[in-house]
């Protein structure tokens, strides 16, 4: 290899962190790695700045600007004052009686400056004479008074006071099974019907007709899969059912009972004892045992529906003599009609379904129906909600309107059945205490998840799911 000076080597264009070169020594064949700094050397210090050039000569003056445009004209001076008004013409003299005279023509306008004088007014015509008044008609003679009518017959002389009682299982749950008697341990209100709160026995009077109602709430079934309780009204001495047709029987079931059925939860009948009789509510069929819940919907209501009214026939009054002419006396007001017990089908009412917060529920193609009837101040009600494909449940706790305002929110405690279609049944209570309102109530459930019903409690609601509740409460 020929000897080449370093200064004559071509510039290396690769990695400049280090380059390989052949040293200027013909006898040395060793290859070395030489750092860039060793070949090139460190950078020298910067040279001093050059001196500034001299300033250029000043430019020539610019040409003068064009003249500004003329200002706008000043505003016009104020107008001179108007000349003084001319004097008014003198009034014309009054015309003679007869037609009204024509008005005088207006005076011509004055020349600019002072106004011309006004023309004189024409004289006024005289007023026409008034027509004579017609004569007054003669007063008619007073008619003689009619004779007195006879007194009406059939005036009621007594007040209708039907017998009734409202009782409940208020304190302590009761363990029950087959052939257990239900002990209603508290009389809430009563008149004419007695209750032994130690035995649960009611006493009825012969030949009085009663509506007899009971509804029970259960928990803690010993058989959670197949458990049920069947109860009915029976004679307290013989334990024989008062209604042998079976239509008054009610059933309480474990919520997980694996059957495709839904049964009545209220034992209701109309009954007339031939003699004074004692009755009670009794378990006539059961699978396992359960507890009757205290203070939540376990109640009995008995009310007489054929009270006797005593009336007296009033005797006919004697005919009065003809009275002297004068004004007739005012008629007495009619007495109010007595109320009776309805014997008609229950009435429909529009149920308002709402939620605690917006958005509100939308029924869509679902249905909701409500029916009710009243006996005195006792309101019987039933409601059913069927979910459709376009139904939505809104946000928050649901509320359902009542057909008649309750006497108190605490008095609304109604049993409710809830169906998750094809999956399971659940139980709930229409609880007025939860909302604190007398015109609507929420439904609460102890099923998991527990609480007030919403679009997601106790399950996510969907097509063909439903709920229904029925029972009674005291209205206003």
C-alpha positions as CSV (number, residue, x, y, z in Angstrom):
1,X,0.0,0.0,0.0
2,X,1.3,3.4,-0.9
3,X,2.1,5.9,1.7
4,X,-0.6,8.6,1.8
5,X,-0.6,11.7,4.0
6,X,-3.5,12.1,6.4
7,X,-4.3,15.4,4.8
8,X,-4.8,13.6,1.4
9,X,-7.1,10.9,2.8
10,X,-10.8,11.1,1.6
11,X,-13.3,12.4,4.1
12,X,-15.1,9.6,6.1
13,X,-18.9,9.9,5.9
14,X,-19.9,7.1,8.4
15,X,-20.0,7.2,12.2
16,X,-17.9,10.1,13.2
17,X,-17.5,8.9,16.8
18,X,-14.3,7.2,15.6
19,X,-12.5,6.3,12.2
20,X,-9.9,3.8,11.2
21,X,-6.8,5.2,9.4
22,X,-3.4,3.8,8.4
23,X,-0.6,5.7,10.1
24,X,2.2,7.4,8.0
25,X,4.7,4.6,8.7
26,X,5.7,2.2,5.9
27,X,7.0,-0.3,8.3
28,X,4.0,-0.4,10.6
29,X,1.2,-2.6,9.4
30,X,-0.9,-2.3,12.6
31,X,-4.4,-0.7,12.2
32,X,-5.4,1.9,14.8
33,X,-8.7,3.5,15.8
34,X,-8.2,7.2,16.1
35,X,-10.8,9.5,17.7
36,X,-12.2,12.4,15.7
37,X,-10.9,14.8,18.3
38,X,-7.4,13.5,17.8
39,X,-7.5,14.0,14.0
40,X,-9.2,17.4,13.7
41,X,-8.3,19.1,17.0
42,X,-10.6,21.3,19.2
43,X,-12.4,24.3,17.7
44,X,-10.7,27.7,17.9
45,X,-12.2,30.7,19.8
46,X,-14.6,33.0,17.9
47,X,-13.1,36.0,16.2
48,X,-13.9,39.5,17.3
49,X,-16.9,41.3,15.7
50,X,-16.2,43.8,12.9
51,X,-16.9,47.5,13.4
52,X,-20.2,48.9,12.5
53,X,-20.6,50.8,9.2
54,X,-21.1,54.6,9.1
55,X,-24.7,55.9,9.0
56,X,-26.3,56.7,5.6
57,X,-27.3,60.2,4.6
58,X,-30.8,61.5,5.4
59,X,-33.4,61.1,2.6
60,X,-35.1,64.1,1.0
61,X,-38.4,65.5,2.5
62,X,-41.7,64.0,1.2
63,X,-44.3,66.0,-0.8
64,X,-47.1,67.9,1.0
65,X,-50.4,66.0,1.7
66,X,-53.6,67.0,-0.2
67,X,-56.1,69.4,1.5
68,X,-58.9,68.0,3.7
69,X,-62.5,67.9,2.5
70,X,-64.9,70.7,3.5
71,X,-66.8,70.4,6.8
72,X,-70.6,69.7,6.8
73,X,-73.0,72.7,6.8
74,X,-74.3,73.9,10.1
75,X,-77.9,73.2,11.2
76,X,-80.7,75.6,10.2
77,X,-81.7,78.3,12.6
78,X,-85.0,78.0,14.6
79,X,-88.2,79.2,13.0
80,X,-89.8,82.5,14.0
81,X,-92.7,82.6,16.4
82,X,-96.2,82.2,15.1
83,X,-98.5,85.3,15.0
84,X,-101.1,85.7,17.7
85,X,-104.6,84.0,17.3
86,X,-107.5,86.1,16.0
87,X,-110.4,86.8,18.3
88,X,-113.4,84.4,18.5
89,X,-116.7,85.4,16.7
90,X,-119.7,86.3,18.9
91,X,-122.3,83.6,19.6
92,X,-125.5,83.7,17.5
93,X,-128.8,84.4,19.3
94,X,-131.0,81.5,20.3
95,X,-133.5,80.5,17.5
96,X,-137.2,80.2,17.9
97,X,-138.8,77.0,19.0
98,X,-139.0,74.3,16.4
99,X,-136.3,72.5,14.4
100,X,-132.7,73.0,15.2
101,X,-131.0,75.7,13.1
102,X,-128.0,74.8,10.9
103,X,-124.5,75.6,12.1
104,X,-122.9,78.7,10.7
105,X,-120.1,78.3,8.2
106,X,-116.5,78.4,9.5
107,X,-114.6,81.7,9.0
108,X,-111.8,81.8,6.4
109,X,-108.3,81.3,7.6
110,X,-106.3,84.5,8.4
111,X,-103.3,85.4,6.4
112,X,-99.9,84.3,7.6
113,X,-99.0,86.1,10.7
114,X,-102.2,86.8,12.8
115,X,-105.0,84.3,12.5
116,X,-108.3,85.4,10.9
117,X,-111.3,85.8,13.2
118,X,-113.6,82.8,13.5
119,X,-117.1,82.9,11.9
120,X,-120.1,83.3,14.2
121,X,-122.0,80.2,15.3
122,X,-125.5,79.6,14.1
123,X,-128.3,79.9,16.6
124,X,-129.5,76.7,18.4
125,X,-133.0,75.3,17.5
126,X,-135.6,74.9,20.3
127,X,-136.3,71.4,21.8
128,X,-139.5,69.6,20.7
129,X,-142.2,69.0,23.3
130,X,-142.2,65.7,25.3
131,X,-145.1,63.2,24.7
132,X,-147.6,62.7,27.6
133,X,-147.1,59.8,30.0
134,X,-149.4,56.8,29.7
135,X,-151.8,56.1,32.7
136,X,-150.8,53.4,35.2
137,X,-152.7,50.1,35.2
138,X,-154.8,49.2,38.1
139,X,-153.4,46.8,40.8
140,X,-154.7,43.3,40.7
141,X,-156.5,41.9,43.8
142,X,-154.7,39.5,46.1
143,X,-155.8,35.8,45.8
144,X,-157.1,34.0,48.9
145,X,-154.8,31.5,50.7
146,X,-155.2,27.8,49.9
147,X,-156.1,25.2,52.4
148,X,-153.4,23.4,54.3
149,X,-152.3,20.1,52.9
150,X,-152.1,16.8,54.9
151,X,-148.9,15.9,56.6
152,X,-146.7,13.3,54.8
153,X,-146.5,9.7,56.0
154,X,-143.4,7.5,56.6
155,X,-141.1,10.0,58.4
156,X,-138.0,8.1,59.8
157,X,-137.6,8.6,63.5
158,X,-134.4,6.7,64.2
159,X,-130.8,6.8,63.1
160,X,-129.2,3.9,61.1
161,X,-126.3,2.4,63.0
162,X,-124.9,-0.8,61.4
163,X,-122.7,-3.1,63.4
164,X,-119.0,-3.3,62.4
165,X,-115.5,-4.2,63.6
166,X,-111.9,-3.7,62.2
167,X,-109.3,-5.9,63.9
168,X,-105.7,-6.9,63.2
169,X,-102.7,-9.0,64.2
170,X,-100.7,-6.0,65.5
171,X,-98.2,-7.3,68.0
172,X,-95.9,-10.4,67.6
173,X,-95.9,-12.9,64.7
174,X,-98.0,-16.1,65.2
175,X,-96.7,-19.6,64.3
176,X,-99.4,-21.5,62.4
177,X,-99.9,-24.9,60.7
178,X,-102.8,-27.2,59.9
179,X,-105.9,-26.6,62.2
180,X,-104.4,-23.5,63.8
181,X,-106.9,-20.7,64.8
182,X,-105.8,-17.2,63.8
183,X,-105.6,-14.9,66.8
184,X,-106.4,-11.2,65.9
185,X,-105.0,-9.6,69.1
186,X,-106.1,-6.0,68.6
187,X,-109.6,-4.3,68.0
188,X,-108.9,-1.2,66.0
189,X,-112.5,0.1,65.9
190,X,-115.9,-1.6,66.6
191,X,-119.6,-1.2,67.3
192,X,-122.1,-4.0,68.0
193,X,-119.6,-6.8,67.3
194,X,-117.2,-8.2,70.0
195,X,-113.8,-9.9,69.6
196,X,-112.0,-12.1,72.2
197,X,-108.4,-11.0,71.5
198,X,-107.1,-14.1,73.4
199,X,-108.9,-16.6,71.2
200,X,-109.6,-14.7,68.0
201,X,-113.4,-15.4,68.2
202,X,-116.0,-12.9,67.0
203,X,-119.6,-12.8,68.1
204,X,-122.4,-12.2,65.5
205,X,-126.1,-11.4,66.1
206,X,-129.0,-13.6,64.7
207,X,-130.7,-12.5,61.5
208,X,-128.2,-9.7,60.7
209,X,-126.4,-10.0,57.4
210,X,-122.6,-9.3,57.4
211,X,-119.8,-8.9,54.9
212,X,-116.9,-10.8,56.4
213,X,-113.3,-10.2,55.2
214,X,-109.8,-11.4,56.2
215,X,-106.4,-11.1,54.7
216,X,-103.1,-12.5,56.1
217,X,-99.4,-11.9,55.5
218,X,-96.9,-14.8,56.0
219,X,-93.2,-15.3,56.3
220,X,-90.7,-18.1,57.4
221,X,-92.3,-21.1,55.6
222,X,-90.8,-24.3,56.9
223,X,-91.0,-25.7,53.3
224,X,-89.6,-22.8,51.1
225,X,-90.2,-24.9,47.9
226,X,-93.7,-26.4,48.3
227,X,-95.1,-24.6,51.4
228,X,-98.6,-23.2,51.5
229,X,-101.3,-22.2,54.0
230,X,-105.1,-22.4,53.2
231,X,-107.5,-20.5,55.6
232,X,-111.3,-19.9,55.8
233,X,-114.0,-18.6,58.2
234,X,-115.5,-21.3,60.4
235,X,-118.0,-21.8,63.2
236,X,-116.0,-21.3,66.4
237,X,-117.6,-24.3,68.1
238,X,-117.7,-27.0,65.3
239,X,-114.9,-25.7,63.1
240,X,-117.3,-26.1,60.1
241,X,-116.7,-23.6,57.2
242,X,-119.4,-20.9,57.0
243,X,-119.4,-21.2,53.2
244,X,-119.2,-24.8,51.9
245,X,-118.8,-23.8,48.3
246,X,-115.1,-23.0,48.7
247,X,-115.4,-19.5,47.2
248,X,-114.4,-17.8,50.5
249,X,-111.2,-19.8,50.9
250,X,-107.8,-17.9,50.7
251,X,-104.3,-19.2,50.1
252,X,-100.9,-18.0,51.3
253,X,-97.9,-19.5,49.4
254,X,-94.1,-19.5,49.8
255,X,-92.7,-17.1,47.1
256,X,-90.5,-19.9,45.7
257,X,-93.3,-22.5,45.5
258,X,-92.8,-24.3,42.2
259,X,-96.4,-24.3,40.8
260,X,-98.0,-22.6,37.8
261,X,-101.0,-21.0,39.7
262,X,-102.0,-17.8,41.6
263,X,-104.7,-18.0,44.3
264,X,-106.9,-15.6,46.2
265,X,-105.2,-14.0,49.2
266,X,-108.4,-12.8,50.9
267,X,-111.2,-14.8,52.6
268,X,-114.4,-12.9,51.9
269,X,-118.1,-13.9,52.1
270,X,-121.6,-12.5,52.9
271,X,-123.3,-14.4,55.8
272,X,-126.5,-14.3,57.9
273,X,-126.5,-16.4,61.1
274,X,-129.9,-17.8,62.2
275,X,-128.9,-17.6,65.8
276,X,-126.3,-15.7,67.8
277,X,-123.1,-17.3,66.6
278,X,-119.3,-17.2,67.3
279,X,-116.9,-17.4,64.3
280,X,-113.2,-17.4,63.7
281,X,-110.5,-17.7,61.0
282,X,-108.9,-21.1,60.8
283,X,-106.1,-22.9,58.9
284,X,-108.0,-25.7,57.0
285,X,-105.1,-26.9,54.8
286,X,-101.3,-26.6,54.9
287,X,-97.9,-27.9,53.6
288,X,-95.5,-27.3,56.5
289,X,-95.8,-24.3,58.9
290,X,-95.3,-20.6,58.6
291,X,-95.7,-17.3,60.7
292,X,-98.6,-14.9,60.4
293,X,-96.9,-11.5,60.2
294,X,-97.9,-8.8,62.8
295,X,-98.5,-5.2,61.7
296,X,-98.2,-5.8,57.9
297,X,-101.6,-6.6,56.3
298,X,-102.9,-9.2,58.7
299,X,-106.4,-8.0,59.4
300,X,-110.2,-8.8,59.6
301,X,-113.2,-6.5,58.8
302,X,-116.8,-7.5,59.5
303,X,-119.7,-5.1,58.7
304,X,-123.5,-5.4,58.9
305,X,-125.1,-4.6,55.5
306,X,-128.9,-4.8,56.4
307,X,-129.5,-2.5,59.4
308,X,-133.2,-2.2,60.5
309,X,-134.9,1.2,60.2
310,X,-138.0,2.0,62.3
311,X,-140.5,4.6,60.9
312,X,-143.7,6.1,62.1
313,X,-146.6,7.2,59.9
314,X,-147.6,10.8,60.6
315,X,-151.4,11.5,60.9
316,X,-153.1,13.8,58.4
317,X,-153.5,17.4,59.5
318,X,-156.9,19.2,59.5
319,X,-157.7,21.6,56.7
320,X,-156.8,25.1,57.6
321,X,-159.2,28.0,57.2
322,X,-158.7,30.4,54.3
323,X,-156.0,32.8,55.2
324,X,-156.1,36.6,54.8
325,X,-154.5,38.0,51.8
326,X,-150.7,38.4,52.1
327,X,-147.5,36.8,51.1
328,X,-147.1,33.1,51.1
329,X,-144.7,31.5,53.6
330,X,-141.4,30.0,52.3
331,X,-141.3,26.2,51.8
332,X,-139.2,24.2,54.2
333,X,-136.1,22.5,52.8
334,X,-136.2,18.8,51.9
335,X,-134.6,16.3,54.3
336,X,-131.5,14.5,53.1
337,X,-131.9,11.0,51.6
338,X,-130.5,8.1,53.7
339,X,-127.6,6.1,52.3
340,X,-127.8,2.4,51.6
341,X,-125.5,-0.5,51.1
342,X,-124.5,-0.8,47.3
343,X,-125.6,-3.9,45.5
344,X,-123.8,-3.2,42.3
345,X,-120.6,-4.2,40.5
346,X,-117.4,-2.5,41.5
347,X,-116.7,0.8,39.7
348,X,-113.6,1.3,37.4
349,X,-111.2,4.1,38.1
350,X,-108.2,5.5,36.3
351,X,-105.0,4.5,38.1
352,X,-102.1,7.0,37.9
353,X,-98.8,5.2,37.8
354,X,-95.8,7.5,38.7
355,X,-92.3,7.4,39.9
356,X,-90.2,9.3,42.5
357,X,-88.1,11.1,39.8
358,X,-88.1,12.0,36.1
359,X,-88.4,10.5,33.6
360,X,-91.8,9.1,34.6
361,X,-93.0,5.6,33.7
362,X,-94.5,5.1,30.2
363,X,-97.3,2.5,29.9
364,X,-96.9,2.1,26.1
365,X,-98.7,-1.0,24.9
366,X,-99.0,-2.4,28.5
367,X,-102.3,-2.1,30.5
368,X,-103.2,-1.0,34.0
369,X,-106.7,-1.4,35.4
370,X,-108.3,-0.4,38.7
371,X,-111.7,-1.1,40.3
372,X,-113.2,-0.2,43.7
373,X,-116.4,-0.1,45.9
374,X,-117.2,1.4,49.2
375,X,-119.2,0.3,52.2
376,X,-119.6,3.3,54.6
377,X,-116.0,4.6,54.9
378,X,-114.4,1.2,54.1
379,X,-112.9,1.3,50.6
380,X,-112.3,-2.0,48.7
381,X,-109.8,-1.8,45.8
382,X,-108.0,-4.0,43.3
383,X,-105.3,-2.9,40.7
384,X,-103.4,-4.9,38.0
385,X,-100.4,-3.8,35.9
386,X,-99.4,-5.8,32.8
387,X,-96.0,-5.0,31.2
388,X,-95.9,-4.6,27.4
389,X,-93.0,-4.6,24.9
390,X,-93.0,-0.7,24.9
391,X,-93.5,-0.2,28.6
392,X,-90.8,1.6,30.6
393,X,-90.5,2.0,34.4
394,X,-89.2,5.6,34.8
395,X,-86.7,6.5,37.6
396,X,-87.0,5.8,41.3
397,X,-89.8,4.3,43.5
398,X,-93.2,3.6,41.9
399,X,-96.5,5.1,43.3
400,X,-100.0,4.0,42.4
401,X,-103.0,6.3,43.0
402,X,-105.9,5.3,45.3
403,X,-109.6,5.7,44.2
404,X,-110.5,7.5,47.5
405,X,-108.1,9.3,49.8
406,X,-107.2,7.3,52.9
407,X,-108.1,8.6,56.4
408,X,-104.4,8.2,57.2
409,X,-101.3,7.0,55.2
410,X,-100.6,4.4,57.9
411,X,-104.0,2.8,57.3
412,X,-103.1,1.6,53.7
413,X,-101.5,-1.9,54.0
414,X,-102.6,-4.1,51.1
415,X,-101.1,-7.5,50.0
416,X,-99.5,-7.5,46.5
417,X,-98.4,-10.4,44.2
418,X,-95.6,-9.8,41.7
419,X,-94.8,-12.0,38.6
420,X,-91.4,-12.3,36.8
421,X,-93.0,-14.1,33.9
422,X,-91.8,-17.7,33.4
423,X,-89.3,-17.3,36.3
424,X,-90.7,-16.6,39.8
425,X,-93.5,-15.1,42.0
426,X,-92.8,-12.5,44.6
427,X,-94.8,-11.0,47.4
428,X,-95.1,-7.3,48.4
429,X,-97.2,-4.8,50.5
430,X,-98.8,-1.6,49.2
431,X,-97.5,0.5,52.1
432,X,-98.9,4.0,52.6
433,X,-96.5,4.6,55.5
434,X,-93.6,4.5,53.1
435,X,-94.8,7.5,51.0
436,X,-96.6,9.3,53.8
437,X,-99.3,10.3,51.4
438,X,-103.1,9.6,51.5
439,X,-103.8,9.7,47.8
440,X,-101.2,7.2,46.6
441,X,-98.9,4.4,47.9
442,X,-95.7,2.6,47.0
443,X,-95.2,-1.2,46.9
444,X,-92.4,-2.6,49.0
445,X,-91.0,-6.1,48.9
446,X,-88.7,-8.1,51.2
447,X,-87.5,-10.2,48.3
448,X,-83.9,-9.9,47.2
449,X,-83.2,-7.1,46.2
450,X,-85.6,-5.7,48.7
451,X,-87.2,-2.2,48.9
452,X,-89.8,-0.2,47.0
453,X,-90.6,-1.5,43.5
454,X,-88.7,0.3,40.7
455,X,-87.8,-0.7,37.1
456,X,-85.1,-2.9,38.5
457,X,-86.5,-4.1,41.8
458,X,-87.0,-7.0,42.6
459,X,-85.9,-7.8,39.1
460,X,-85.5,-6.0,35.7
461,X,-89.1,-5.7,34.4
462,X,-89.9,-6.9,30.9
463,X,-92.7,-8.1,28.6
464,X,-95.6,-10.1,30.2
465,X,-94.3,-9.3,33.8
466,X,-97.2,-8.1,36.1
467,X,-98.3,-7.1,39.5
468,X,-101.7,-7.0,41.2
469,X,-103.0,-6.0,44.6
470,X,-106.3,-5.9,46.4
471,X,-107.7,-5.2,49.8
472,X,-109.4,-2.6,51.9
473,X,-108.6,0.6,53.9
474,X,-110.5,3.3,55.7
475,X,-111.3,6.3,53.5
476,X,-111.9,9.9,54.5
